[in-house]
Amino acid sequence: MAKALEGLKIADFTWVITGPLSTKWLANLGATVVRVESNKRLGLFRTYVPMAGGVVGVNRCGTFAEFNDSKYGMLLNLEHPQSRDVMQRLISWADVVVENFRPGVLDKLGWSYEELRKIKPEIIMARASMYGQTGSLATVTGFGTILQAHAGFTNLVGWPDRPPTGYSIAYTDTPSASYLAIGILAALDYRRRTGQGTYIDLSQFEAGLSLIAPCLMDYTVNGRITRALGNRHSYASPHGAFPCKGDDRWCVITVFSDAQWQALCQVMGEPVWSKELRFSTFLERKRSEDELEKLIAAWTVNYTPEEIMKVLQDKEIPAGIVREAYDLLDEDDQVEYRKSFKPLNHVEIGPFRYQLPPFILSETPPEIEKPFPCLGEHTEFVCREFLGMPDEEFVEFLAQGVFE
């Protein structure tokens, strides 16, 4: 059966996470995606860690592999004067052009939305950047690890008596990829109905703000500023990660109601301390939270996190294992049942497990057709098969350094 987006053609000028992840999902749904790169300025994740086997190489980064499967890869030096001819053909071929460089980069190279429309009036151009294409901060350079601070996340992570911690990953990048993909699908529907192209301007900053809506609402309505609470929660007690049997094994437990508290006490065997006045109500438990966590930890440490999670979930008490990578990839029944990862062999790094989109279409489920492309792997194929370029012309461009 034809894939949901089969026939859709995307020229992908993206890098890092937001752009590549959005186009990966579209490729998994059947779109033909050509990932355009240049060895004159390698994308960050071509030289990022981890590298497969600890061996350095532009085709060995696991992070690049994760966000770029199912795509064709070609080289094109956009600063080369002869590249304009190739670029024009690429725009004519594509339905959608996606890029997430710093605003102004493509425009200076002569490839603004207005220029693209001259070549193909119905073209869809999707642009993602830190702050959007307009405004006082539009041209600020940076990454999601910096943006998470400006978007209000860093101050929410950590402990109340310590400096803000933040996340070790570019937290705004992955949700922004979802918004970008949604915008592209909406633009495609609009073009189907009207025949007109669209310009999409996505701000990772604004995408991030949508994820802290409760904090923004609390300040708007109550004038209250949300602060880092460590593992604790303003409306739950206990709420945290507790040590379990094994080497550095943990289970998280959350109690939001008195009914859940009573159920937890039953599971723990109704210890004498659980009947004390200082733990009788939510407010009392919050006041005595330090001691409460120590007492619960003295119980959880006797069991594996799997045992704790099962017995508590059976009693409808929210609980979960603190997962490590090997838990998810080798021992998680849910991941295995849903076939969340697909193993494929890559010509350079060997076996690699690629993650499928987190959704399944009943009639046209997403698929991973091929591993991530080596740098420039499909340049000749794209030029000949997609752009209709004669062999002698390709060889001439190659000799001139256009495909670098």
Summary of the structure (lengths in Angstrom):
residues: 404
radius of gyration: 25.5
end to end distance: 37.3
largest distance: 86.8
contacts: 1203
relative contact order: 0.14
helix: 42%
strand: 15%
